[in-house]
C-alpha cells in the first residue's frame, strides 16, 4: 500500500527539472553563502556546462581514447546488447510483456508474446511500442519509463516517457489492442507524476498542478480524480498534503469483489499514513507509520520496522503479520505471525499468487523461498512449506506472479559465478523448471566465491563476499575492488554480472561486496543501526572490510580500490576523506557529497529521515562529520578519484559531484577526474552504449590506478 514508486532504490536508478539559471535553485543560507561553487548547482547554465565540457575533455583524453578502453567498452557492450540475455517478462492477461534494448533498438522496444511461444528457444515477439521509431517520428530522445495498464482486460495503459532518463516523465494514454497512443486521451506534460486507473474513464493523478502543488521533496503534494475528456485543471480534489510531506498519492484496487480506494500520505522516506477512501472520507488504516502494509483481497499484511504492541502481543522489528482487513478496520487486532526474524534471518520481500504467499528470506545474506497458505476461513495459522533450495551463495527472487488469476510464479536464480536462470512454476501443480538460461559471459571456472565476517569498530559482525581467482596468492598485490552501498535498507545480494566478470575478474582482479550496516541484509535493525547520527558506522564497517582484506594478504592499499553510487557515492566520499590510507583509487558515482546543501538540491529533502536535517544546528553537528564536501582538506594524501554523474539526474543531481571535483582541483589535487554524461537520469546512461561507456570508464580508471 505504501507508495513504493516514490521510495526509490536509491543506488539503483525518481524531468528534466534541472536548474536553468544561476544562482542555485534555492537561495543559499548564510552558512553556505561563502561556497564559491554554488554556480555549479545551476544544472544547465552556460557557465556550468562550459566547465563540464572542459572536465569531460580532460578525462576523455586521459582514459577514453586508448585501445584498452575501447576493448573494455566493447566487451561490456557485447554483454548489454547480447540477444542471448534473458528477456524478463511480466504477465498481463494472455500475454507476457518485455522491454528490450540492444544494438538494433538502443532506446528499446516494448513487446509481447505468449507462454507457448516464450518457452521456445527463439520465440516470436510482437512489438507493442518502438521507442526508437517514436523518437525518429517526433524528433525526440525519449527514454521509456514503463506502462501502467488497467486490469483485468489490459486495454487502457498509461505510458511514461522521460526526456533524458530522469524521474520526471510525460504520461500518455496508450491503447494496447491497437498498439497506438489514444488521440485526445489522458495526457500529462513532463513532471514527476503518479497515476492510478480507477476505471476506463477516470484516473487518480498527482502531478505538478502549478506553483505550490509539489512538496519540498519535489513530488506531488496533491492528488485528484481526473475524468476523461475534461481539462486537468478541473480534476476533483481527493486529498491535499503539506509541503513538508514527501508525497501524496491515491490507488484504486480493481480486484473483483475487493474493490477499494486508498490514499497514501508519505511523511518522510520511512514514515507514512494510509487511508481507506470511503464515500469521499478518509478512514485511517491504523498501523505503525514506519511499517510496510499491504491489502490483498481479504488480507491485511503488516511488516514491522520497529516493535509493535497490539492485541496483547508485541511483534518484533522485521516481523510479518496478517489478519482480515475488514476485521482490522472494525477494531479487531488478532494478528497471526507469518515470519519472525532471528539473528541470522530477515524478510527480503514477499509475493502473492492467487491462493498462496511466497516469502523471500535472507539467511546470512543467502536466499531461501517459503510458501505460506492462508486458512480457508477466518484467521489462524497459515500452512508453511519450503520451495526447493538454491545453490550456495546464490540469490533466488520471485520476479512475477499472476495473483488475480492463478498460482503461477516466475523466479530467477543467480550467483556471483552462476549466470541467471528464469524459472516458471505453478504452486500445487507444476514445480519450477528453467524456461530461459543466460549464457556465461566470462570463464567462471577460474574463480571461487567465499563469505567472510569481520568485526567492525564497535564489535559488530559484518559479512562480505569475495570473488577471487582460485590460485590467488595472498601476497598483498592483487588488484581488489570493494563495492558497497549501506543505506535505505537496500540489500546487496549475490548476483551474476557479465560486466564485472569481463571488465574486472577476467583481468585477474578480486571483487568484494561489503554488506555493511545501513542496508537491509539483516532487516530493519541493520538499516537503523546506521541512520543519522549513526551513519559513520556504515563507513566504519566498510573500512573494517578493507582492513581485513589487507590483513588477510588479499591486497594492500596501493592495490585496493572502492566503488559506489548514489548513497554509495556518499560512502565513497567518506572513504576518500576519512580513510584515504586504505585505498589507491576510488570511483564515486552519481553521489551525494555536500550534506549541507543536499536538502535544497533536486529530491534531497526526501532523505532527511535517512541523514538528518542540516538546517537544524543539533543535527548539523553530526551530519558535518560525514559530509565530504565540507571535510575535504588541502595537503592530504588522497587516493586517485573519479567522479561521474549525469546532467539529467533529477534525483541527486550533478551539482554535488561537480562541486566536489572543483573544490579538490582548486586545492591543488592533480589526481581528480570528473565526467558527466548528458542523459541517463540517476543511472549510468539512457541506452546500453552510454552505460557501457560509463562502466568502462570506471573500471579502466580503477585498473590503471591500482597498478
N, C-alpha and C positions, 0 to 999 in steps of 0.2 A: 504494500500500500504506500509506503513512503516513497517519495519521488526520486527514485534511484537515477533517473536520467540526469538529474542535476548534481547528484553526488558522484562525480566522476571518479574513475580510477586514475588518480592524479598523475601517475607516470606513464600511463599508457596513452592514451590520447584523449571546453564547453564553448557584425560579421565583420566582416572586416570592420570592426568598431574601433580600430586603432586611432590614436590621437592624430589629428590632422594638422595641428599648428602648434607653434611654440607659444608660451612655455608649456609645462606639463598640464595634463588634463585637469588635475585638481590643484588648487593653489598650495604651494609648499608652506608647511608650518615654519615657525621661527627656528625650530631645531634643524630644519633641512634647508633653510634659505641660503646657507653658505655652500651647498652642494654645487660644485662647478659643472656637473654633468647632467643637471636637470633637463637640459635641452635635448638630450638623447631619449627622453621619455616621449617626445613628440614623434610618434612612430614613423609617419610618412613625410615629415617635413623635409624640404630640400637639403637643409644643413645636415640633418641626421642621416639621410640616405647617401649623401656625399661621403660622410665618414664611413658608413657601412661599405660602400663600393671600394673605398681605399683599403680598408681592412681585408675585404674579400680578395682583392688583388694580391696582397702580400701573402695571405695564406694559400691562395691558389698556386702562386709561384713556388712556395716552399714545399708543398705536399701533393699537389694535384696535377702536376704536369709531367710526372715521371712515368716510365713504363711500368714500374711496380704498382703505382696507384691504379693505372689502367687495368692491370691484371687483377688486382683485388676487387675493383669495382665490377669488372666483367664477371668474376666468379660469384659475387653476391647477386648481381642482376640475373644471372642464369638461375639461381635458386628462386628468386622472387617471381620471375616470369615463367618458370617451368610449367609446362602443361601437365606434368605428372604430379603436381601438388594435389592434395585432397580438396575437392570442391565442397566445402561445408555447406549444408543445406538446412533450411527450416521449412516445416510443413505448413501450408495454408490450403486446406481443403484437399483436393485430389492431387495437388502438385507440390513438388519440392523446389524451393527457390534458392538461388545462389547469386552472390555478387562476385564477379570475376575480373581481375586485371592481369594483363600480360602484355607482351610486346605489341601485339596487334590491337590491343584495347587498353592503352595506357591509363585512361580515366575510368575504364571499366564498362561492363555490361551487366545489367540485371536480367537474369534468365531463369528458366524453369524447365522441369522435366517430370516424368512420372517415376514412381518407385521401380517399376519393372524395367524402365529404361536406365535408371540410375545404377541398378545392380549390374549392368553390362560393363565390360571393360572400357568401352568407348561410347558413352551414352549420347543420344541426340538431344540437343538443347534448343529450346525456343527462346529467342531474345524477346524480352519484355520492354526494356528501355536501354538504348545505346547512348551512353553519356558522351562519347567522342563524337558521334553523329550529331547529337544535340548541340554540342559546343560549336561544331562546324556550321550548323544552320544558324545559330544565334550569335556567333562571333564572341563566345564567352569561354571561360575556363572553369566551368562548374566542377565541383567535387561532390560525388554522391554521398549523402549522409543518412541514407536509409529511407524506408517507406513504412507507414502505418496503415494497415488495411483492416477494414471493418469485417469482423466475423459475424455470422458463420458463412456468409456467401462469398466474401472476399471480392466484391465488385468495386467498392469505393476505397481509394487509397489516398493518402497524403504523402507526397514525395518531398523530401528535404534536400536542397541543393545549396552548397556553400560556395561563395565566390572565390575563395582561396584556401579552403580547407579548415577554416576556423569554426568556432562553435555557432556563430550566427548563420542562419540559413534563410533562404527563400522557400516558402512552402506552396506547393501547387497540388491541386486535386488531379488525380490520375484514375482513368477508367481501366481496370485490369482486363476485362474481356476484349476490349478493342485495342488495348495496349497504346493508349494515347491520352494526352492531357485533356481535361474537360474544359471546353470553351465556356467562359463565364462561370467556372466552378469556383470553389474556395481557393483563395489566393492571398498570401501574406508576404509583404516585402521583406527584405533581408533584416533579420533581427534574431535575438535569442528567444525562440518561440517554443511553447509547449502546447500540444493539441491532444484531444481525445475524441473519438467518434461517440456520439450519443445515438443517432440513427442516421439514415441516409440524408436527412436534410438539416441536421443540427450537429454542431461540434462544441466542445469546450475549448477555449483558447486563452492562453496567457501570452502576451507579446508586448512590444513597445507601442502602447496606445498614444504616446505623446509625452511631453515633459512631466516628470514625476511618477510615471507608471512603472518604472523599473526600480528594483531595490538597489541599495548601495553596492551589493554584490554583483550587479549588472544582470539580474534575472527578473522574470515577471513578478510584479507585486500585486497585480490584479488579474483575476480570471473571470471570463464572461461566457455566456452561451450565445453562439452565433447561428443565425438561421440562414439557410441557403437563399441567395438572391437578394439579400439585404446588405447595406453598407456595413463594414466592420464597425464604424463609429456608432451604429445603432444597436450593437450587440448588448444583450441584457446582463447587467452585473450579477455575478454569482457570489463573489467574495473579494474583499479588498484587504490586503495585509498592510504592514507598515514598512517604511523604507529600511528599517533595521532588520526585517526578516530576510532570510536568504532567498526564498522563492515561495510562490503560491501557485498551486495547480489543482485541477479537478480531473476526475476519471469516472467514466461510466462502465460498469461491469455488465457485459451483454450475455453472460452465461444464462442459458434458458432456465427459467424457474428460480433464478437467483439474481435477477436484475437489481442493481443497486448503484447509487451515485455517492462518490466520496470527494471530499476536499482535503487537500494536504497543505498545511502551513509549516514550511520548514523554517525553524527559528535560527538554526545555525547548522554547521556541517553534520552534527551528531545528535541534534535535538529537533523534534518537530511534533506537531499535534495533528491528529487525524480526526475527521468528522464524517459522519454519515449524513448525507443531504436528503432530508425528507420534507416534502411539501414546502420547499423553499427555506427550511430552517436547518441549522447545523446542530447535530447531536454528537457530542464528543465521544470518540472511542477511547475510553479511559484506561489506556495502557501507559507505561512509563514513557516519557518524552524521548528518552535515549534508546528505546528498544526498536527493533525491526518487527513490524507486524504485517500480517498478510491474511486476507479473507479469500477463501476458495470454497465455493458452494456453501455448505452449511458450516464450514470450519473456520475458526479464528486461530492462527498460529502467532505466537509471540516469541521472538528470540531476545533474551535479556542481554543488556550490556552492563548492567550493574545488579546487585542483589535486589530482589523484589519480593516483599512480603505481601501476600494476598490470599484470601480464603483460608487463613490459618496456617499457611505454609510460606517458607522463604525459599525462593528459587535462586540458585547461584548465578553469578555472572557467566554468560555464554550458554545458558540452558535454552532448549526449545520446548515450549509447552503448547498444549492445544485444548480447545473446548468448542462447543457450539456457539457460533457467533450470536444468534438470536437470544440464546440464554444469557450470554455475557451482557448484551445490551439491555436485557431485562433485569440485570443486577446480580446474577449468579456468578460465582468465581471458582467453580470446581474444575480446575485445570488438571490435565494429565501430562506427565513428563514424557517427551519423545526422545530427548537427548540431554544427558548431563555430562559436562566435561570433567576431565581429571588433569593431573599434572602433565600428561603427555598428549592428550587429545583435545581437539577443538572442532567445532562445526564450521566447515568452509562454505556450505550452501546447501540448498535442497531444491528439488524439482517435483512438481505434481504430475502424475499421469491421471487417467480417468478415475481409477479406483485405488491408487497407491501413492505413497510419498517416498521419494528416493533421497536419502541423506548422503552428502559428500563430507566425509570425516577425515581430518588430518591426524595422523599418529606420528609424532616427531617429524612433521613436515612430509609425511608419505601418505598416499591416499588409500581409502577404502570406501566402498559404497554399501549402504544398508537399505533394505526395503521395508517400509512400515505400511501396515494396512489398518485403516480405522475400523472401529467396531461397526457392525451392521446397523445398529440403532443405539441412540443415546451416547453418553460419554463413557469413558472407561479405558482400560488398557488397549494399546494397539499391538497387533501381531508384528513380530520382528524377525527378519532373516537377512543373511548377508548375500550380496551378489558375489560371484567368483572373484578371487583376489587378482591383483596385478603384479607384474614383475617388481623386484626390489628397486628402490629408489625411483619410483615411477609416479606419474600423476594420472588419475582417472577422473574424467569430468563428464557429466551429462551435458550435452550441448543442445539437445532439443527434445521436446515431448509434444504430445497432442492431447492435452488434458481434457478437452471438450468432447473428444470422440473415442479415444482408445487408450490402451496401456502401452502403446509404442514408445520406445525411448531410443535415443541415439547417444552414444558416448565415444569419447576419444581416449586412447591410451597412449601415453608417451613417456619418454625418459630422456635424460641428457644424451644418451648414445643410441636411443631407440626411436627411429622415425615414427611419427604418429600413425595409428590406425583408426579408422572410423568404423564403429560397430553399431549394429541395429538389433534390437530385440523387442519382444512383446512380453511383458510380465505375465506369467501364468501360462504361456503357451509357446513362445519361441525364445530360446536362450540367445543371448547376444552373439552374433557372428560378424566377422570382419566383412565390410562391404567395400571399403577402399583402404589401400595401404600406400603411404607416401614412400618414395624411394629414398635410399641413402644418398646424401649429398657429399659425404666425406667418408673415409675409411675409419670406422669406429673401432675396428679390431685392435688398433694400436693404443687405445686409451682405456682407462678404468675410472669408475666413479667410487668415491668414498665419502662418508659423512663423518665429520669431526665435531667435537664440542670443546669450547674454551670458556674459561671464567673471565667475565668482564671485570671492570674496576671494582664494582660493588659486590662481586662474587656470583652474579647471575650466570647461569649456564646458557651459553649461546651456541646454536648449531650453525654449521656451514658445510656446504657441499664443495668437493674438489674434483675436477675433471682433469686428469693428467695422463701423460704417456706412461705406459706400463713399465718402461725401462728407465724412468726418470731417476736421475742422480740427485741425491739430497746434498748438493754442493753449494746451494745458495745462488746459483747462476741461472735458474730458469725464469724466462720472461713469464710473469704471472699477472693476470688481470683479475682484480677483485671488484665484483659488482654488488651494489646494494640499493635499497630504497628506504625502508624504515619509516613509514608514515601511513596515515589514513586507513589503518587496518588492512592494507594490501599485502597479500602473502606472495612470496617468491617460491614457486614450486618447480620441481624437476620438469624440464621440457626440452624438446629437441629443437635445435636451431642450426639449419644448414649454413646460415650466415656466419655464426660464431665458429662452426666447425671448419669452414673454409678459410675465413679471414684470421682466425686465431689458433685453433687447435692444430690444424693441418700444418701450420708453420712450426709446430713443436711447442706452442705455448701452453700454459696451465690456466684454466679458467675456474674461478671461485665465486660461488653465490653465498653471500652472508645473510643469514636470516635474523637480522637484528631487531631489537625492540622498536616499537612504532608500527610494525607490520601486524598481520593477523595470524601468523603461524601457530600461535598458542591462544587464539581467541582474543576477546576484547581486553582482557587484563594485560596481554602482551603489548597491545596498542597503547593503552592508557599509561603504561609504565614510562612512556617517552613523550607524554603530552606536555606542552607549555614549559613550565619551569624545569621539567624533567627531560626536555628534548636532548640535552647533551648526553644522556645515557645511550641514545642511539649511536652517537658518534663514538662514545667510549667502546661500545660493542664492536663497531666496525674497526676501530683501531686495535682492539684485542685480537680480532681475527688476523689482521695484518701482522701483529707481533707474533702470533702463533705460527703463521706461515714462515716467518723469518726464523723463529726459534727451532722449528722442525727441519730447517735446512732446505725448504722448498724453494725459497727465493731470498733476496736481500733488498734493501731499499732501492738500490740503483736499478734493480730489475723488476720492481713491483709497481704496477700501475693500478689506477682506480677509475671506475666509470659509473655514472649515474645521471638520470634525467629528471627534470621537474622537481618534486620534493627530493628525489635522489640527487638533483643538481645542487640543492642546498646542502645535502650531505657532502657532496664533493667540495663545495666551497669551504666547509668546515674542516675537511681533511687537509685542504690546501693551507688554510690559515692557522689551524690549531695543531695539526700533526704532520707538518711538512717533512720531518725527519724520516717518515716511514715510506715515502713514495718517490719514485723517479719521474713519474708523469701522471697527469690526471686529465680525463675528458669530462667536461662539465656541460651538460646538455639541457637546453630549454629550461634554465634554472631559475629558482628564487635565490637572491643574494642580498638585496637591500631590504632587510627586515624592518627598517624604519619607515620605508615608503610603501611597502608591499600592499597595504590595505587601500592605497589610492590608485593602484595600477590594475586595470582590467578586472578580473574576478577576485582579486586579492581579499576583499572584505569577507568573502565566504569562508575563509580559512582561519578566522580569529579563534574559533574553538580548538583548532589544532596547535596554533603557535602562540596565541595571546594577542592583546591589543597594544601596539607600540605607543599609542597616544595616551595610555594610562601610565603615568610615571612608575608605579609599582611594578607593572608588567614589563615595561621597557627595561627595567633593571635586570630582568633575567633574559629578555629577548636579545638584548645587545650582546650577551655572551655568545650567542650563536648567529650573529649577523655578519657574514664575511665581508660585506662591503664596508662596514664600519671598522672591522678588525684587521683588515689588511694593512701592513706597515711597510715602510721603506727599509731597505738594508737587510732584509731577511733572505735566507737561502730557501726559496720556494722551489718546488718541482716545476718542470715544464707543464704548462697548462693550455688546453684548448677549450674555448667557449664556443658552443654553437647554438643557434636559435633560428626562429623563422619570423619574418615580418608580419605574417598573417596570424600569429599566435594571439588570440584574444582571450586566453585563459590566464596564463602567466605573463605573456607579453615579452617582446625582445629587449625592453629597456634595461632589465636587470643585468643580462649578460653584457650588453653594450657598455653600461656604466662601469662594471667591474673591470672589463678589459681596458677601458680608457683610463681608469684610475691607476691600475697597475702599470700601464705604459708610462703615465706621467710620473710615476715614482721611479722610473728608470729601469724597470724589468724588461729584458730583451727576450725572455723565454715565454712570452704570452702571445697566443694566436687567437683570432676571432674569425668566425664565419657565420653568415646569415643567409639562409635560403628565403626567397620571397614568399613561397607558398608552403602549405603543409599544416598550417594551424599548430596545435600543440603536439606535433609529431615530427617525424623526420622528413616527410615530403608528401606532395599531393599525388604522386604516382610512384611506380616501382623504380623508375630511373632516378628520380630525385632521392628516394630513400636509399638506393644503392650508393649514390654519391656521398650522402652524409655518413652512412655507416662506414664506407671505405675510408673516408677522411679520418674518422675517429680511430679505426683500427690501425691504419698506416701510421698515423701520428704516434700512437702509443707504442707500436712495434719499433718505430725508428728511435724513439726517445729512451726505450728501455734496453738498449744495447748492453 
